[in-house]
Amino acid sequence: MLAWFVVITSLFALAYNQAPLYTSNQNQYFLHGYAQAGYGTLSEDWLANTADPTPVFSSLVALTIRFFHSEVLFFVYYALLMGVYIFSLFGIIDHVYSLRSSKLTTHIFIVAIILIHSTALRFLFLRWFGGDWPYLFEGGFAGQRLLGVVFQPSTFGVFLLLSIYFYLKDRQYLAVFSAVLAATFHPTYLLSAAALTVAYMIDTLRRQRKIWPAVRVGLLALVTVSPILVYTYTRFGGASPTLTATADDILVNIRIPPHAIVSEWFNATVVVKLLFLGFGLFLVRRQRLFGLLLVPLILSIGLTIIQVIIKNNALALIFPWRLSTWLVPVSVGLIVAKLTTMVAPKVPVSSERTVRMAGFALIAVAVAAGITRTFLESNESNGIPFRPLEAYIATHRQPGQIYLIPPKLDDFRLEAGVPIYVDFLAIPYQAADVVEWDYRYRMASYFYQKANCDLLAKISDQGVTQVVLPSDYALACPEMMEVYEDSAYKLYRLTP
């Protein structure tokens, strides 16, 4: 079993592809961990000293950097999570369709799952259709998904699938622990864990006709989820209603409208995925899995409709549509299994070897495409124009330095290992800090748009000591002293 886990996980992870380190949301979620580990001078960063929304993930990052000194482990962690994903998905679907009853059925299903998750298919969908189509078969609504090309807290949502698998195997305690584990690593899964717990309680009551076993499941979930629930409430609640409303408005309408505003993300891919969900429910209408999918789906759709009607920002930030991140993969898996069980029995015995070889060939192509994509993305990342500047700063950084950078230089902070004034990608979550982030972002954006020395002086009063400017940016302020220049950027030190 372990050997199969290693082999299938390796093939799946290579075909799926991982982006270079410090891509996208990693610049948000690695910051606290790197600062805790004493990386560079990040402990002086303003954002690193705000409340951490994912403390358990940050602790994992910090321990990895502090004790193992190897960033490669982040890729290994993610590959293992991908293994949890594919094996949990297989286990759930096998409960319905008995995939292991036939080696050919198992083979075709695994090949199909690897292919529809491969970077090769995503690349083709991106070229052909663009938009949200690349993640049609695995992604949820609003650009949210369990997997993706980077290791981050949301990838621990794979334990929601493991939870369902455990429950179908009548391992209720492990099912609850798995769902809670997902929410502990990323509190945005608290609603998903709650929805699954309610579904387990209903199913337990229906099957055993006794109240106490169902209540026991709920109490176990409540006790085990309490630490992260209390942490989230105490650290991110308690602000005045006015301040909270202002912060929620900033997050929903300025920072993350593609994730938080239904009209921003509802498109043709959502319609197709809703069809997947409906067909998946139909396929398991007489199965135990039906209730485990129906209850969360009703909760998700119901809260989404309410949010559309009342337009409540606080409800939007709960992301009730995020339950689709695991409902869609399960539904697609059921559809793939249905097609597989229809096709596999019709394959003549004489052709089974040919089918298997064709499957291996397709996996080989997907793996080769994944490796190629990884190589190309690594080269592309190394060739980004601001890499020389980051390398210079990383070797010359000093305590007390705070950098003002163009807000779109997302990975500057981690690559250089220095504190920055603000960027657009990485945000805090406490209400007062969100308002402060918005102020900083507006100040920085206006400065780079207007080239204003008076504004630079105001920003300098907030602790900024270094300024990064594009090489063609015309600005000469008395307090600016150039210390570095390349073909793309200049670095200035601010003098008193």
Secondary structure as a PSIPRED ss2 file (coil, helix, strand):
# PSIPRED VFORMAT (PSIPRED V4.0)

   1 M C   1.000  0.000  0.000
   2 L H   0.000  1.000  0.000
   3 A H   0.000  1.000  0.000
   4 W H   0.000  1.000  0.000
   5 F H   0.000  1.000  0.000
   6 V H   0.000  1.000  0.000
   7 V H   0.000  1.000  0.000
   8 I H   0.000  1.000  0.000
   9 T H   0.000  1.000  0.000
  10 S H   0.000  1.000  0.000
  11 L H   0.000  1.000  0.000
  12 F H   0.000  1.000  0.000
  13 A H   0.000  1.000  0.000
  14 L H   0.000  1.000  0.000
  15 A H   0.000  1.000  0.000
  16 Y H   0.000  1.000  0.000
  17 N C   1.000  0.000  0.000
  18 Q C   1.000  0.000  0.000
  19 A C   1.000  0.000  0.000
  20 P C   1.000  0.000  0.000
  21 L C   1.000  0.000  0.000
  22 Y C   1.000  0.000  0.000
  23 T C   1.000  0.000  0.000
  24 S C   1.000  0.000  0.000
  25 N C   1.000  0.000  0.000
  26 Q H   0.000  1.000  0.000
  27 N H   0.000  1.000  0.000
  28 Q H   0.000  1.000  0.000
  29 Y H   0.000  1.000  0.000
  30 F C   1.000  0.000  0.000
  31 L H   0.000  1.000  0.000
  32 H H   0.000  1.000  0.000
  33 G H   0.000  1.000  0.000
  34 Y H   0.000  1.000  0.000
  35 A H   0.000  1.000  0.000
  36 Q H   0.000  1.000  0.000
  37 A C   1.000  0.000  0.000
  38 G C   1.000  0.000  0.000
  39 Y C   1.000  0.000  0.000
  40 G C   1.000  0.000  0.000
  41 T C   1.000  0.000  0.000
  42 L H   0.000  1.000  0.000
  43 S H   0.000  1.000  0.000
  44 E H   0.000  1.000  0.000
  45 D C   1.000  0.000  0.000
  46 W C   1.000  0.000  0.000
  47 L H   0.000  1.000  0.000
  48 A H   0.000  1.000  0.000
  49 N H   0.000  1.000  0.000
  50 T C   1.000  0.000  0.000
  51 A C   1.000  0.000  0.000
  52 D C   1.000  0.000  0.000
  53 P C   1.000  0.000  0.000
  54 T C   1.000  0.000  0.000
  55 P H   0.000  1.000  0.000
  56 V H   0.000  1.000  0.000
  57 F H   0.000  1.000  0.000
  58 S H   0.000  1.000  0.000
  59 S H   0.000  1.000  0.000
  60 L H   0.000  1.000  0.000
  61 V H   0.000  1.000  0.000
  62 A H   0.000  1.000  0.000
  63 L H   0.000  1.000  0.000
  64 T H   0.000  1.000  0.000
  65 I H   0.000  1.000  0.000
  66 R H   0.000  1.000  0.000
  67 F H   0.000  1.000  0.000
  68 F H   0.000  1.000  0.000
  69 H C   1.000  0.000  0.000
  70 S C   1.000  0.000  0.000
  71 E C   1.000  0.000  0.000
  72 V H   0.000  1.000  0.000
  73 L H   0.000  1.000  0.000
  74 F H   0.000  1.000  0.000
  75 F H   0.000  1.000  0.000
  76 V H   0.000  1.000  0.000
  77 Y H   0.000  1.000  0.000
  78 Y H   0.000  1.000  0.000
  79 A H   0.000  1.000  0.000
  80 L H   0.000  1.000  0.000
  81 L H   0.000  1.000  0.000
  82 M H   0.000  1.000  0.000
  83 G H   0.000  1.000  0.000
  84 V H   0.000  1.000  0.000
  85 Y H   0.000  1.000  0.000
  86 I H   0.000  1.000  0.000
  87 F H   0.000  1.000  0.000
  88 S H   0.000  1.000  0.000
  89 L H   0.000  1.000  0.000
  90 F H   0.000  1.000  0.000
  91 G H   0.000  1.000  0.000
  92 I H   0.000  1.000  0.000
  93 I H   0.000  1.000  0.000
  94 D H   0.000  1.000  0.000
  95 H H   0.000  1.000  0.000
  96 V H   0.000  1.000  0.000
  97 Y H   0.000  1.000  0.000
  98 S C   1.000  0.000  0.000
  99 L H   0.000  1.000  0.000
 100 R H   0.000  1.000  0.000
 101 S H   0.000  1.000  0.000
 102 S C   1.000  0.000  0.000
 103 K H   0.000  1.000  0.000
 104 L H   0.000  1.000  0.000
 105 T H   0.000  1.000  0.000
 106 T H   0.000  1.000  0.000
 107 H H   0.000  1.000  0.000
 108 I H   0.000  1.000  0.000
 109 F H   0.000  1.000  0.000
 110 I H   0.000  1.000  0.000
 111 V H   0.000  1.000  0.000
 112 A H   0.000  1.000  0.000
 113 I H   0.000  1.000  0.000
 114 I H   0.000  1.000  0.000
 115 L H   0.000  1.000  0.000
 116 I H   0.000  1.000  0.000
 117 H C   1.000  0.000  0.000
 118 S C   1.000  0.000  0.000
 119 T H   0.000  1.000  0.000
 120 A H   0.000  1.000  0.000
 121 L H   0.000  1.000  0.000
 122 R H   0.000  1.000  0.000
 123 F H   0.000  1.000  0.000
 124 L H   0.000  1.000  0.000
 125 F H   0.000  1.000  0.000
 126 L H   0.000  1.000  0.000
 127 R H   0.000  1.000  0.000
 128 W H   0.000  1.000  0.000
 129 F C   1.000  0.000  0.000
 130 G C   1.000  0.000  0.000
 131 G C   1.000  0.000  0.000
 132 D C   1.000  0.000  0.000
 133 W H   0.000  1.000  0.000
 134 P H   0.000  1.000  0.000
 135 Y H   0.000  1.000  0.000
 136 L C   1.000  0.000  0.000
 137 F C   1.000  0.000  0.000
 138 E C   1.000  0.000  0.000
 139 G C   1.000  0.000  0.000
 140 G C   1.000  0.000  0.000
 141 F C   1.000  0.000  0.000
 142 A C   1.000  0.000  0.000
 143 G C   1.000  0.000  0.000
 144 Q C   1.000  0.000  0.000
 145 R C   1.000  0.000  0.000
 146 L C   1.000  0.000  0.000
 147 L C   1.000  0.000  0.000
 148 G C   1.000  0.000  0.000
 149 V C   1.000  0.000  0.000
 150 V C   1.000  0.000  0.000
 151 F C   1.000  0.000  0.000
 152 Q C   1.000  0.000  0.000
 153 P H   0.000  1.000  0.000
 154 S H   0.000  1.000  0.000
 155 T H   0.000  1.000  0.000
 156 F H   0.000  1.000  0.000
 157 G H   0.000  1.000  0.000
 158 V H   0.000  1.000  0.000
 159 F H   0.000  1.000  0.000
 160 L H   0.000  1.000  0.000
 161 L H   0.000  1.000  0.000
 162 L H   0.000  1.000  0.000
 163 S H   0.000  1.000  0.000
 164 I H   0.000  1.000  0.000
 165 Y H   0.000  1.000  0.000
 166 F H   0.000  1.000  0.000
 167 Y H   0.000  1.000  0.000
 168 L H   0.000  1.000  0.000
 169 K C   1.000  0.000  0.000
 170 D C   1.000  0.000  0.000
 171 R C   1.000  0.000  0.000
 172 Q H   0.000  1.000  0.000
 173 Y H   0.000  1.000  0.000
 174 L H   0.000  1.000  0.000
 175 A H   0.000  1.000  0.000
 176 V H   0.000  1.000  0.000
 177 F H   0.000  1.000  0.000
 178 S H   0.000  1.000  0.000
 179 A H   0.000  1.000  0.000
 180 V H   0.000  1.000  0.000
 181 L H   0.000  1.000  0.000
 182 A H   0.000  1.000  0.000
 183 A H   0.000  1.000  0.000
 184 T H   0.000  1.000  0.000
 185 F H   0.000  1.000  0.000
 186 H C   1.000  0.000  0.000
 187 P H   0.000  1.000  0.000
 188 T H   0.000  1.000  0.000
 189 Y H   0.000  1.000  0.000
 190 L H   0.000  1.000  0.000
 191 L H   0.000  1.000  0.000
 192 S H   0.000  1.000  0.000
 193 A H   0.000  1.000  0.000
 194 A H   0.000  1.000  0.000
 195 A H   0.000  1.000  0.000
 196 L H   0.000  1.000  0.000
 197 T H   0.000  1.000  0.000
 198 V H   0.000  1.000  0.000
 199 A H   0.000  1.000  0.000
 200 Y H   0.000  1.000  0.000
 201 M H   0.000  1.000  0.000
 202 I H   0.000  1.000  0.000
 203 D H   0.000  1.000  0.000
 204 T H   0.000  1.000  0.000
 205 L H   0.000  1.000  0.000
 206 R H   0.000  1.000  0.000
 207 R H   0.000  1.000  0.000
 208 Q H   0.000  1.000  0.000
 209 R C   1.000  0.000  0.000
 210 K C   1.000  0.000  0.000
 211 I H   0.000  1.000  0.000
 212 W H   0.000  1.000  0.000
 213 P H   0.000  1.000  0.000
 214 A H   0.000  1.000  0.000
 215 V H   0.000  1.000  0.000
 216 R H   0.000  1.000  0.000
 217 V H   0.000  1.000  0.000
 218 G H   0.000  1.000  0.000
 219 L H   0.000  1.000  0.000
 220 L H   0.000  1.000  0.000
 221 A H   0.000  1.000  0.000
 222 L H   0.000  1.000  0.000
 223 V H   0.000  1.000  0.000
 224 T H   0.000  1.000  0.000
 225 V H   0.000  1.000  0.000
 226 S H   0.000  1.000  0.000
 227 P H   0.000  1.000  0.000
 228 I H   0.000  1.000  0.000
 229 L H   0.000  1.000  0.000
 230 V H   0.000  1.000  0.000
 231 Y H   0.000  1.000  0.000
 232 T H   0.000  1.000  0.000
 233 Y H   0.000  1.000  0.000
 234 T H   0.000  1.000  0.000
 235 R H   0.000  1.000  0.000
 236 F H   0.000  1.000  0.000
 237 G C   1.000  0.000  0.000
 238 G C   1.000  0.000  0.000
 239 A C   1.000  0.000  0.000
 240 S C   1.000  0.000  0.000
 241 P H   0.000  1.000  0.000
 242 T H   0.000  1.000  0.000
 243 L H   0.000  1.000  0.000
 244 T H   0.000  1.000  0.000
 245 A H   0.000  1.000  0.000
 246 T H   0.000  1.000  0.000
 247 A H   0.000  1.000  0.000
 248 D H   0.000  1.000  0.000
 249 D H   0.000  1.000  0.000
 250 I H   0.000  1.000  0.000
 251 L H   0.000  1.000  0.000
 252 V H   0.000  1.000  0.000
 253 N H   0.000  1.000  0.000
 254 I H   0.000  1.000  0.000
 255 R H   0.000  1.000  0.000
 256 I C   1.000  0.000  0.000
 257 P H   0.000  1.000  0.000
 258 P H   0.000  1.000  0.000
 259 H H   0.000  1.000  0.000
 260 A H   0.000  1.000  0.000
 261 I C   1.000  0.000  0.000
 262 V H   0.000  1.000  0.000
 263 S H   0.000  1.000  0.000
 264 E H   0.000  1.000  0.000
 265 W H   0.000  1.000  0.000
 266 F C   1.000  0.000  0.000
 267 N C   1.000  0.000  0.000
 268 A H   0.000  1.000  0.000
 269 T H   0.000  1.000  0.000
 270 V H   0.000  1.000  0.000
 271 V H   0.000  1.000  0.000
 272 V H   0.000  1.000  0.000
 273 K H   0.000  1.000  0.000
 274 L H   0.000  1.000  0.000
 275 L H   0.000  1.000  0.000
 276 F H   0.000  1.000  0.000
 277 L H   0.000  1.000  0.000
 278 G H   0.000  1.000  0.000
 279 F H   0.000  1.000  0.000
 280 G H   0.000  1.000  0.000
 281 L H   0.000  1.000  0.000
 282 F H   0.000  1.000  0.000
 283 L H   0.000  1.000  0.000
 284 V C   1.000  0.000  0.000
 285 R C   1.000  0.000  0.000
 286 R C   1.000  0.000  0.000
 287 Q C   1.000  0.000  0.000
 288 R C   1.000  0.000  0.000
 289 L H   0.000  1.000  0.000
 290 F H   0.000  1.000  0.000
 291 G H   0.000  1.000  0.000
 292 L H   0.000  1.000  0.000
 293 L H   0.000  1.000  0.000
 294 L H   0.000  1.000  0.000
 295 V H   0.000  1.000  0.000
 296 P H   0.000  1.000  0.000
 297 L H   0.000  1.000  0.000
 298 I H   0.000  1.000  0.000
 299 L H   0.000  1.000  0.000
 300 S H   0.000  1.000  0.000
 301 I H   0.000  1.000  0.000
 302 G H   0.000  1.000  0.000
 303 L H   0.000  1.000  0.000
 304 T H   0.000  1.000  0.000
 305 I H   0.000  1.000  0.000
 306 I H   0.000  1.000  0.000
 307 Q H   0.000  1.000  0.000
 308 V H   0.000  1.000  0.000
 309 I H   0.000  1.000  0.000
 310 I H   0.000  1.000  0.000
 311 K C   1.000  0.000  0.000
 312 N C   1.000  0.000  0.000
 313 N H   0.000  1.000  0.000
 314 A H   0.000  1.000  0.000
 315 L H   0.000  1.000  0.000
 316 A H   0.000  1.000  0.000
 317 L C   1.000  0.000  0.000
 318 I C   1.000  0.000  0.000
 319 F C   1.000  0.000  0.000
 320 P H   0.000  1.000  0.000
 321 W H   0.000  1.000  0.000
 322 R H   0.000  1.000  0.000
 323 L H   0.000  1.000  0.000
 324 S H   0.000  1.000  0.000
 325 T H   0.000  1.000  0.000
 326 W H   0.000  1.000  0.000
 327 L H   0.000  1.000  0.000
 328 V H   0.000  1.000  0.000
 329 P H   0.000  1.000  0.000
 330 V H   0.000  1.000  0.000
 331 S H   0.000  1.000  0.000
 332 V H   0.000  1.000  0.000
 333 G H   0.000  1.000  0.000
 334 L H   0.000  1.000  0.000
 335 I H   0.000  1.000  0.000
 336 V H   0.000  1.000  0.000
 337 A H   0.000  1.000  0.000
 338 K H   0.000  1.000  0.000
 339 L H   0.000  1.000  0.000
 340 T H   0.000  1.000  0.000
 341 T H   0.000  1.000  0.000
 342 M H   0.000  1.000  0.000
 343 V H   0.000  1.000  0.000
 344 A H   0.000  1.000  0.000
 345 P H   0.000  1.000  0.000
 346 K H   0.000  1.000  0.000
 347 V C   1.000  0.000  0.000
 348 P C   1.000  0.000  0.000
 349 V H   0.000  1.000  0.000
 350 S H   0.000  1.000  0.000
 351 S H   0.000  1.000  0.000
 352 E H   0.000  1.000  0.000
 353 R H   0.000  1.000  0.000
 354 T H   0.000  1.000  0.000
 355 V H   0.000  1.000  0.000
 356 R H   0.000  1.000  0.000
 357 M H   0.000  1.000  0.000
 358 A H   0.000  1.000  0.000
 359 G H   0.000  1.000  0.000
 360 F H   0.000  1.000  0.000
 361 A H   0.000  1.000  0.000
 362 L H   0.000  1.000  0.000
 363 I H   0.000  1.000  0.000
 364 A H   0.000  1.000  0.000
 365 V H   0.000  1.000  0.000
 366 A H   0.000  1.000  0.000
 367 V H   0.000  1.000  0.000
 368 A H   0.000  1.000  0.000
 369 A H   0.000  1.000  0.000
 370 G H   0.000  1.000  0.000
 371 I H   0.000  1.000  0.000
 372 T H   0.000  1.000  0.000
 373 R H   0.000  1.000  0.000
 374 T H   0.000  1.000  0.000
 375 F H   0.000  1.000  0.000
 376 L H   0.000  1.000  0.000
 377 E H   0.000  1.000  0.000
 378 S H   0.000  1.000  0.000
 379 N H   0.000  1.000  0.000
 380 E H   0.000  1.000  0.000
 381 S H   0.000  1.000  0.000
 382 N H   0.000  1.000  0.000
 383 G C   1.000  0.000  0.000
 384 I C   1.000  0.000  0.000
 385 P C   1.000  0.000  0.000
 386 F C   1.000  0.000  0.000
 387 R H   0.000  1.000  0.000
 388 P H   0.000  1.000  0.000
 389 L H   0.000  1.000  0.000
 390 E H   0.000  1.000  0.000
 391 A H   0.000  1.000  0.000
 392 Y H   0.000  1.000  0.000
 393 I H   0.000  1.000  0.000
 394 A H   0.000  1.000  0.000
 395 T H   0.000  1.000  0.000
 396 H H   0.000  1.000  0.000
 397 R C   1.000  0.000  0.000
 398 Q C   1.000  0.000  0.000
 399 P C   1.000  0.000  0.000
 400 G C   1.000  0.000  0.000
 401 Q C   1.000  0.000  0.000
 402 I C   1.000  0.000  0.000
 403 Y E   0.000  0.000  1.000
 404 L E   0.000  0.000  1.000
 405 I C   1.000  0.000  0.000
 406 P C   1.000  0.000  0.000
 407 P C   1.000  0.000  0.000
 408 K C   1.000  0.000  0.000
 409 L C   1.000  0.000  0.000
 410 D C   1.000  0.000  0.000
 411 D C   1.000  0.000  0.000
 412 F H   0.000  1.000  0.000
 413 R H   0.000  1.000  0.000
 414 L H   0.000  1.000  0.000
 415 E H   0.000  1.000  0.000
 416 A H   0.000  1.000  0.000
 417 G C   1.000  0.000  0.000
 418 V C   1.000  0.000  0.000
 419 P C   1.000  0.000  0.000
 420 I E   0.000  0.000  1.000
 421 Y C   1.000  0.000  0.000
 422 V C   1.000  0.000  0.000
 423 D C   1.000  0.000  0.000
 424 F C   1.000  0.000  0.000
 425 L C   1.000  0.000  0.000
 426 A C   1.000  0.000  0.000
 427 I C   1.000  0.000  0.000
 428 P C   1.000  0.000  0.000
 429 Y C   1.000  0.000  0.000
 430 Q C   1.000  0.000  0.000
 431 A H   0.000  1.000  0.000
 432 A H   0.000  1.000  0.000
 433 D H   0.000  1.000  0.000
 434 V H   0.000  1.000  0.000
 435 V H   0.000  1.000  0.000
 436 E H   0.000  1.000  0.000
 437 W H   0.000  1.000  0.000
 438 D H   0.000  1.000  0.000
 439 Y H   0.000  1.000  0.000
 440 R H   0.000  1.000  0.000
 441 Y H   0.000  1.000  0.000
 442 R H   0.000  1.000  0.000
 443 M H   0.000  1.000  0.000
 444 A H   0.000  1.000  0.000
 445 S H   0.000  1.000  0.000
 446 Y H   0.000  1.000  0.000
 447 F H   0.000  1.000  0.000
 448 Y H   0.000  1.000  0.000
 449 Q H   0.000  1.000  0.000
 450 K H   0.000  1.000  0.000
 451 A C   1.000  0.000  0.000
 452 N C   1.000  0.000  0.000
 453 C H   0.000  1.000  0.000
 454 D H   0.000  1.000  0.000
 455 L H   0.000  1.000  0.000
 456 L H   0.000  1.000  0.000
 457 A H   0.000  1.000  0.000
 458 K H   0.000  1.000  0.000
 459 I H   0.000  1.000  0.000
 460 S H   0.000  1.000  0.000
 461 D C   1.000  0.000  0.000
 462 Q C   1.000  0.000  0.000
 463 G C   1.000  0.000  0.000
 464 V C   1.000  0.000  0.000
 465 T C   1.000  0.000  0.000
 466 Q E   0.000  0.000  1.000
 467 V E   0.000  0.000  1.000
 468 V E   0.000  0.000  1.000
 469 L E   0.000  0.000  1.000
 470 P E   0.000  0.000  1.000
 471 S C   1.000  0.000  0.000
 472 D C   1.000  0.000  0.000
 473 Y C   1.000  0.000  0.000
 474 A C   1.000  0.000  0.000
 475 L C   1.000  0.000  0.000
 476 A C   1.000  0.000  0.000
 477 C C   1.000  0.000  0.000
 478 P C   1.000  0.000  0.000
 479 E C   1.000  0.000  0.000
 480 M E   0.000  0.000  1.000
 481 M E   0.000  0.000  1.000
 482 E E   0.000  0.000  1.000
 483 V E   0.000  0.000  1.000
 484 Y E   0.000  0.000  1.000
 485 E E   0.000  0.000  1.000
 486 D C   1.000  0.000  0.000
 487 S C   1.000  0.000  0.000
 488 A C   1.000  0.000  0.000
 489 Y E   0.000  0.000  1.000
 490 K E   0.000  0.000  1.000
 491 L E   0.000  0.000  1.000
 492 Y E   0.000  0.000  1.000
 493 R E   0.000  0.000  1.000
 494 L E   0.000  0.000  1.000
 495 T C   1.000  0.000  0.000
 496 P C   1.000  0.000  0.000
